[in-house]
Every structure is written in C-alpha cells, then in structure tokens.
Amino acid sequence: MADGVLLEVLHDIPNVEAQIVDYNEKVPFLKQLELSHNSDIFIGMHGSGLTHMLFLPDWGSVFEIYNCEDPNCYKDLARLRGVKYWTWTKMDKLQEEYEGKHPTDRTPHKKFTNYSFDKDEFRRIVLQMVEYVRRHPEYVKQQRILRRRAAGMEL
C-alpha cells in the first residue's frame, strides 16, 4: 500500500502527528535513535526496521502491519522491551498485491510480497493504539511534567 494512503488515514486522526521515516544508511544512527525515542507509536511491515522499537519510550506501542506468517518474531521483541504490540488480525481485510519471491531461490515468500489493506481497519487499530498511549501512566506523568514546564512551574 502506498505510504500516502497511510499518511492520509493518520492525518485524519485528531491530535496525531505522523511522518514516514526510512531508516537507511543516509540517516545517521543517532538520528534514528532520536526519531524512534520521540515516537509514541511505531508502525511498519515485518522487517528489521521494527527493531527500532527497542528505543521507543516506555509507553510506546508498535504495529506490525502484517507479520508475514512469522507471528512471534517482533511480538516477542516488543514483550522483551515492554512495549505494547499490535498486528493485523482480520485477514479478510488484508490482500496480497502480488506474490513476492525470495531473492535467492525465487520461490514464493510472504516476506517479499506487497500487501494492501482496509483503511478503516487500519484506522480502528491506530485509534486503539492512540488510546493506549494516552492512558499509559508514564505518558500521563510525562505530559504533566511538560505542561508544568511550559507554565513555568516548579517540578
């Protein structure tokens, strides 16, 4: 699914800021850490980029859009890090755009397939994540601190 569709859905959610980040060799590693740590919600397809969840704040949550039939890989990493994990559960609302092939042996492989999905279902899951983050005790505490600082109050 095109990144623009994701952003369209995310920008339609009140009080949510969204950006697409490609953690590639052009982004210095410290910048990658900063971007990850300053994200409350981390969304991505199954792949090594999801390891950046290790640097999310304690209230962070991660959405592996599709686990590519490897259900525990990033779920376990999220559990070990202590962040909330979501993945696609309504498989009837996820469609293969074309069958991907493994780059070495050229056999069909879920991890190399592009997918499209139902925008309303994506939005529903993201709204659950937003609610989770906004109710997380550490997030609430941090927001209180930020408001007091902005008001010039002592902590």
DRENPA-3360 file (N, C-alpha, C; in nm, 2 decimals, always signed):
BEGIN
1 = MADGVLLE = +0.09/-0.12/+0.00/+0.00/+0.00/+0.00/+0.09/+0.12/+0.00 ~ +0.05/+0.22/-0.07/+0.13/+0.34/-0.08/+0.14/+0.42/+0.05 ~ +0.26/+0.47/+0.08/+0.28/+0.55/+0.20/+0.18/+0.66/+0.21 ~ +0.14/+0.72/+0.10/+0.05/+0.83/+0.10/-0.09/+0.79/+0.16 ~ -0.13/+0.67/+0.14/-0.26/+0.62/+0.19/-0.25/+0.61/+0.34 ~ -0.14/+0.56/+0.39/-0.12/+0.55/+0.54/-0.12/+0.69/+0.60 ~ -0.05/+0.79/+0.54/-0.05/+0.92/+0.59/-0.18/+0.99/+0.59 ~ -0.26/+0.96/+0.48/-0.39/+1.02/+0.47/-0.48/+0.97/+0.58;
9 = VLHDIPNV = -0.47/+0.84/+0.62/-0.55/+0.79/+0.73/-0.50/+0.85/+0.86 ~ -0.37/+0.86/+0.88/-0.32/+0.91/+1.01/-0.34/+1.06/+1.03 ~ -0.33/+1.13/+0.92/-0.35/+1.28/+0.93/-0.50/+1.31/+0.96 ~ -0.59/+1.22/+0.93/-0.73/+1.24/+0.96/-0.77/+1.21/+1.10 ~ -0.67/+1.17/+1.18/-0.70/+1.14/+1.32/-0.66/+1.26/+1.40 ~ -0.75/+1.32/+1.48/-0.72/+1.45/+1.55/-0.61/+1.43/+1.65 ~ -0.52/+1.53/+1.66/-0.41/+1.54/+1.75/-0.31/+1.43/+1.73 ~ -0.29/+1.38/+1.61/-0.19/+1.28/+1.58/-0.10/+1.34/+1.47;
17 = EAQIVDYN = +0.03/+1.34/+1.50/+0.13/+1.38/+1.41/+0.19/+1.25/+1.35 ~ +0.21/+1.25/+1.22/+0.26/+1.13/+1.15/+0.37/+1.17/+1.05 ~ +0.47/+1.08/+1.05/+0.57/+1.10/+0.94/+0.62/+0.97/+0.90 ~ +0.67/+0.96/+0.78/+0.73/+0.84/+0.73/+0.88/+0.85/+0.73 ~ +0.94/+0.75/+0.79/+1.09/+0.75/+0.81/+1.14/+0.63/+0.74 ~ +1.24/+0.64/+0.66/+1.31/+0.53/+0.60/+1.45/+0.52/+0.67 ~ +1.47/+0.43/+0.76/+1.59/+0.41/+0.83/+1.69/+0.35/+0.74 ~ +1.76/+0.43/+0.66/+1.86/+0.38/+0.57/+1.99/+0.43/+0.60;
25 = EKVPFLKQ = +2.09/+0.40/+0.52/+2.23/+0.44/+0.55/+2.25/+0.59/+0.55 ~ +2.16/+0.67/+0.49/+2.17/+0.81/+0.49/+2.13/+0.88/+0.61 ~ +2.06/+0.81/+0.70/+2.01/+0.86/+0.83/+2.11/+0.82/+0.94 ~ +2.19/+0.91/+0.99/+2.29/+0.88/+1.10/+2.22/+0.80/+1.21 ~ +2.29/+0.71/+1.27/+2.23/+0.62/+1.37/+2.18/+0.70/+1.49 ~ +2.25/+0.80/+1.53/+2.20/+0.88/+1.65/+2.06/+0.94/+1.61 ~ +2.05/+0.99/+1.49/+1.92/+1.05/+1.44/+1.81/+0.94/+1.44 ~ +1.85/+0.82/+1.40/+1.75/+0.71/+1.40/+1.70/+0.68/+1.55;
33 = LELSHNSD = +1.79/+0.69/+1.64/+1.76/+0.67/+1.78/+1.67/+0.78/+1.83 ~ +1.70/+0.90/+1.79/+1.62/+1.02/+1.83/+1.48/+1.01/+1.78 ~ +1.47/+0.98/+1.65/+1.34/+0.97/+1.59/+1.25/+0.86/+1.65 ~ +1.32/+0.74/+1.68/+1.24/+0.63/+1.75/+1.20/+0.67/+1.89 ~ +1.29/+0.73/+1.96/+1.26/+0.76/+2.10/+1.16/+0.87/+2.12 ~ +1.15/+0.95/+2.02/+1.05/+1.06/+2.02/+0.92/+1.02/+1.95 ~ +0.90/+0.89/+1.93/+0.77/+0.84/+1.87/+0.69/+0.76/+1.98 ~ +0.57/+0.79/+1.98/+0.48/+0.71/+2.07/+0.43/+0.59/+2.01;
41 = IFIGMHGS = +0.41/+0.59/+1.88/+0.35/+0.48/+1.81/+0.44/+0.45/+1.69 ~ +0.48/+0.33/+1.67/+0.57/+0.29/+1.56/+0.50/+0.19/+1.47 ~ +0.49/+0.22/+1.35/+0.42/+0.13/+1.25/+0.51/+0.09/+1.14 ~ +0.50/-0.04/+1.11/+0.58/-0.09/+1.00/+0.54/-0.23/+0.96 ~ +0.59/-0.27/+0.84/+0.58/-0.41/+0.79/+0.68/-0.49/+0.86 ~ +0.66/-0.62/+0.85/+0.76/-0.72/+0.91/+0.90/-0.69/+0.85 ~ +1.00/-0.67/+0.93/+1.13/-0.64/+0.88/+1.22/-0.58/+0.98 ~ +1.35/-0.58/+0.95/+1.45/-0.54/+1.05/+1.43/-0.39/+1.10;
49 = GLTHMLFL = +1.36/-0.31/+1.03/+1.33/-0.17/+1.08/+1.25/-0.17/+1.21 ~ +1.17/-0.28/+1.23/+1.09/-0.28/+1.35/+1.18/-0.30/+1.48 ~ +1.31/-0.33/+1.46/+1.39/-0.34/+1.58/+1.41/-0.21/+1.64 ~ +1.38/-0.10/+1.57/+1.39/+0.03/+1.63/+1.29/+0.05/+1.75 ~ +1.19/-0.04/+1.76/+1.10/-0.04/+1.88/+1.18/-0.05/+2.01 ~ +1.30/-0.10/+2.01/+1.38/-0.10/+2.13/+1.41/+0.04/+2.19 ~ +1.39/+0.14/+2.11/+1.43/+0.27/+2.15/+1.30/+0.36/+2.17 ~ +1.19/+0.30/+2.17/+1.06/+0.37/+2.20/+1.06/+0.41/+2.34;
57 = PDWGSVFE = +0.98/+0.51/+2.38/+0.96/+0.54/+2.52/+0.88/+0.43/+2.58 ~ +0.88/+0.43/+2.72/+0.82/+0.32/+2.79/+0.67/+0.30/+2.76 ~ +0.60/+0.41/+2.72/+0.46/+0.40/+2.69/+0.44/+0.37/+2.54 ~ +0.54/+0.35/+2.46/+0.53/+0.32/+2.32/+0.46/+0.20/+2.28 ~ +0.41/+0.20/+2.16/+0.34/+0.08/+2.11/+0.38/+0.06/+1.96 ~ +0.38/-0.06/+1.92/+0.43/-0.09/+1.78/+0.32/-0.17/+1.71 ~ +0.30/-0.14/+1.58/+0.20/-0.20/+1.50/+0.28/-0.26/+1.38 ~ +0.29/-0.40/+1.38/+0.35/-0.47/+1.27/+0.23/-0.50/+1.18;
65 = IYNCEDPN = +0.22/-0.42/+1.07/+0.10/-0.42/+0.99/+0.07/-0.56/+0.94 ~ +0.17/-0.64/+0.91/+0.14/-0.78/+0.88/+0.27/-0.86/+0.92 ~ +0.25/-0.97/+0.99/+0.36/-1.04/+1.04/+0.42/-1.14/+0.95 ~ +0.37/-1.15/+0.83/+0.42/-1.24/+0.72/+0.43/-1.38/+0.77 ~ +0.33/-1.43/+0.84/+0.32/-1.56/+0.89/+0.44/-1.60/+0.98 ~ +0.50/-1.50/+1.05/+0.60/-1.52/+1.15/+0.55/-1.45/+1.27 ~ +0.45/-1.50/+1.34/+0.37/-1.43/+1.44/+0.45/-1.39/+1.57 ~ +0.55/-1.46/+1.60/+0.62/-1.43/+1.73/+0.74/-1.34/+1.72;
73 = CYKDLARL = +0.80/-1.33/+1.61/+0.93/-1.26/+1.59/+0.93/-1.12/+1.66 ~ +0.85/-1.03/+1.61/+0.85/-0.89/+1.67/+0.76/-0.88/+1.79 ~ +0.66/-0.97/+1.80/+0.58/-0.97/+1.92/+0.67/-1.00/+2.04 ~ +0.76/-1.10/+2.03/+0.85/-1.13/+2.14/+0.94/-1.02/+2.17 ~ +0.99/-0.95/+2.07/+1.08/-0.84/+2.09/+1.01/-0.72/+2.16 ~ +0.88/-0.70/+2.13/+0.80/-0.60/+2.19/+0.78/-0.63/+2.34 ~ +0.75/-0.76/+2.36/+0.73/-0.81/+2.50/+0.86/-0.79/+2.58 ~ +0.98/-0.83/+2.53/+1.10/-0.81/+2.60/+1.13/-0.66/+2.63;
81 = RGVKYWTW = +1.10/-0.58/+2.53/+1.12/-0.43/+2.55/+1.02/-0.37/+2.65 ~ +0.90/-0.43/+2.66/+0.80/-0.38/+2.74/+0.71/-0.28/+2.68 ~ +0.69/-0.29/+2.54/+0.60/-0.20/+2.47/+0.49/-0.28/+2.42 ~ +0.38/-0.22/+2.40/+0.25/-0.29/+2.35/+0.27/-0.32/+2.20 ~ +0.22/-0.44/+2.16/+0.23/-0.49/+2.03/+0.10/-0.51/+1.97 ~ +0.08/-0.46/+1.84/-0.04/-0.49/+1.76/+0.00/-0.55/+1.63 ~ -0.08/-0.63/+1.57/-0.07/-0.68/+1.44/-0.20/-0.70/+1.37 ~ -0.20/-0.71/+1.25/-0.33/-0.73/+1.17/-0.39/-0.86/+1.21;
89 = TKMDKLQE = -0.52/-0.86/+1.25/-0.59/-0.98/+1.29/-0.70/-1.02/+1.20 ~ -0.76/-0.93/+1.12/-0.87/-0.96/+1.03/-0.81/-0.98/+0.89 ~ -0.77/-1.11/+0.87/-0.70/-1.14/+0.74/-0.79/-1.11/+0.62 ~ -0.92/-1.11/+0.63/-1.01/-1.08/+0.52/-1.00/-0.94/+0.48 ~ -0.93/-0.85/+0.56/-0.92/-0.71/+0.52/-0.77/-0.68/+0.48 ~ -0.70/-0.78/+0.45/-0.56/-0.77/+0.40/-0.55/-0.85/+0.27 ~ -0.49/-0.79/+0.17/-0.48/-0.85/+0.04/-0.34/-0.85/-0.01 ~ -0.30/-0.96/-0.07/-0.17/-0.96/-0.14/-0.19/-0.88/-0.27;
97 = EYEGKHPT = -0.09/-0.78/-0.30/-0.10/-0.71/-0.43/-0.04/-0.80/-0.54 ~ +0.07/-0.87/-0.50/+0.12/-0.97/-0.60/+0.21/-1.06/-0.51 ~ +0.23/-1.18/-0.56/+0.31/-1.28/-0.49/+0.46/-1.25/-0.50 ~ +0.52/-1.23/-0.38/+0.66/-1.20/-0.38/+0.75/-1.32/-0.39 ~ +0.87/-1.30/-0.43/+0.96/-1.42/-0.45/+1.08/-1.39/-0.36 ~ +1.13/-1.50/-0.30/+1.26/-1.49/-0.23/+1.37/-1.45/-0.32 ~ +1.45/-1.35/-0.29/+1.55/-1.30/-0.38/+1.66/-1.41/-0.42 ~ +1.68/-1.51/-0.34/+1.79/-1.60/-0.37/+1.74/-1.72/-0.45;
105 = DRTPHKKF = +1.63/-1.79/-0.39/+1.58/-1.91/-0.46/+1.46/-1.89/-0.55 ~ +1.41/-1.76/-0.55/+1.30/-1.73/-0.64/+1.17/-1.80/-0.61 ~ +1.15/-1.86/-0.49/+1.03/-1.93/-0.45/+0.93/-1.82/-0.39 ~ +0.80/-1.85/-0.40/+0.71/-1.76/-0.33/+0.74/-1.74/-0.18 ~ +0.73/-1.62/-0.13/+0.76/-1.59/+0.01/+0.68/-1.47/+0.06 ~ +0.61/-1.49/+0.17/+0.53/-1.39/+0.23/+0.61/-1.26/+0.26 ~ +0.73/-1.27/+0.30/+0.81/-1.16/+0.35/+0.86/-1.07/+0.23 ~ +0.84/-1.11/+0.11/+0.88/-1.03/-0.01/+0.76/-1.00/-0.09;
113 = TNYSFDKD = +0.64/-1.00/-0.03/+0.51/-0.97/-0.10/+0.46/-0.84/-0.06 ~ +0.41/-0.76/-0.15/+0.34/-0.63/-0.11/+0.20/-0.66/-0.08 ~ +0.15/-0.58/+0.02/+0.01/-0.60/+0.06/-0.07/-0.47/+0.06 ~ -0.20/-0.48/+0.05/-0.28/-0.36/+0.07/-0.38/-0.40/+0.17 ~ -0.44/-0.31/+0.24/-0.53/-0.34/+0.35/-0.64/-0.24/+0.36 ~ -0.74/-0.27/+0.43/-0.86/-0.19/+0.45/-0.83/-0.07/+0.54 ~ -0.85/+0.05/+0.48/-0.82/+0.17/+0.55/-0.89/+0.19/+0.68 ~ -1.02/+0.15/+0.68/-1.10/+0.16/+0.81/-1.05/+0.07/+0.92;
121 = EFRRIVLQ = -1.01/-0.04/+0.88/-0.95/-0.14/+0.98/-0.82/-0.08/+1.03 ~ -0.73/-0.03/+0.95/-0.61/+0.03/+0.99/-0.64/+0.15/+1.08 ~ -0.73/+0.23/+1.05/-0.77/+0.34/+1.14/-0.82/+0.29/+1.27 ~ -0.90/+0.19/+1.28/-0.95/+0.13/+1.40/-0.84/+0.09/+1.49 ~ -0.74/+0.02/+1.44/-0.63/-0.03/+1.52/-0.54/+0.09/+1.57 ~ -0.52/+0.18/+1.48/-0.44/+0.30/+1.52/-0.51/+0.38/+1.63 ~ -0.64/+0.39/+1.63/-0.71/+0.46/+1.73/-0.70/+0.38/+1.87 ~ -0.70/+0.25/+1.86/-0.68/+0.17/+1.98/-0.54/+0.20/+2.04;
129 = MVEYVRRH = -0.44/+0.22/+1.95/-0.31/+0.24/+2.00/-0.30/+0.38/+2.06 ~ -0.36/+0.48/+2.00/-0.36/+0.62/+2.05/-0.42/+0.62/+2.19 ~ -0.53/+0.55/+2.21/-0.60/+0.54/+2.34/-0.51/+0.48/+2.44 ~ -0.44/+0.37/+2.40/-0.35/+0.30/+2.49/-0.24/+0.40/+2.54 ~ -0.17/+0.46/+2.44/-0.06/+0.56/+2.48/-0.11/+0.67/+2.57 ~ -0.22/+0.73/+2.53/-0.27/+0.84/+2.61/-0.32/+0.80/+2.75 ~ -0.35/+0.68/+2.78/-0.38/+0.63/+2.91/-0.27/+0.57/+2.99 ~ -0.16/+0.55/+2.92/-0.04/+0.49/+2.99/+0.01/+0.58/+3.10;
137 = PEYVKQQR = +0.03/+0.52/+3.22/+0.07/+0.61/+3.34/+0.19/+0.69/+3.31 ~ +0.29/+0.63/+3.25/+0.42/+0.70/+3.22/+0.40/+0.81/+3.12 ~ +0.31/+0.80/+3.03/+0.28/+0.90/+2.93/+0.21/+1.02/+3.00 ~ +0.11/+0.98/+3.08/+0.03/+1.08/+3.16/+0.13/+1.16/+3.25 ~ +0.22/+1.09/+3.31/+0.32/+1.16/+3.40/+0.41/+1.26/+3.32 ~ +0.46/+1.21/+3.21/+0.54/+1.29/+3.13/+0.47/+1.41/+3.07 ~ +0.34/+1.40/+3.03/+0.27/+1.51/+2.98/+0.24/+1.61/+3.09 ~ +0.22/+1.57/+3.21/+0.21/+1.66/+3.33/+0.33/+1.74/+3.35;
145 = ILRRRAAG = +0.45/+1.67/+3.34/+0.58/+1.74/+3.36/+0.59/+1.85/+3.25 ~ +0.56/+1.81/+3.12/+0.58/+1.91/+3.01/+0.49/+2.03/+3.03 ~ +0.36/+2.00/+3.07/+0.27/+2.11/+3.09/+0.32/+2.21/+3.20 ~ +0.37/+2.15/+3.31/+0.43/+2.23/+3.42/+0.55/+2.32/+3.37 ~ +0.63/+2.25/+3.30/+0.75/+2.33/+3.25/+0.70/+2.44/+3.16 ~ +0.61/+2.41/+3.07/+0.56/+2.52/+2.98/+0.49/+2.63/+3.06 ~ +0.43/+2.60/+3.17/+0.37/+2.70/+3.25/+0.47/+2.77/+3.35 ~ +0.60/+2.73/+3.34/+0.70/+2.79/+3.43/+0.69/+2.74/+3.58;
153 = MEL = +0.62/+2.63/+3.60/+0.60/+2.59/+3.74/+0.72/+2.50/+3.78 ~ +0.74/+2.49/+3.91/+0.84/+2.40/+3.97/+0.80/+2.26/+3.95 ~ +0.89/+2.17/+3.94/+0.85/+2.03/+3.93/+0.86/+1.97/+4.07;
% end
